[in-house]
Amino acid sequence: MDIFTYIIPIGLGAVTLVLLAGLVNMLRNGSTSTSQKLMRWRVGLQFGTIVLVMLGVYLSGN
């Protein structure tokens, strides 16, 4: 279970960094293709982090 203690915060940090990068790109009127790419990365990272959280909750119940 100790592995989830380290992996989940890393996933949350990655989601936050990609979200902030997307916001900076929008504020600077960056390219729309970069914004879309960052959005896809954010959604994928969020999905992966949610899966890790749910897996950690499931395995801690045993």
Helices and strands as residue ranges (DSSP letters): H 2-27, H 32-60
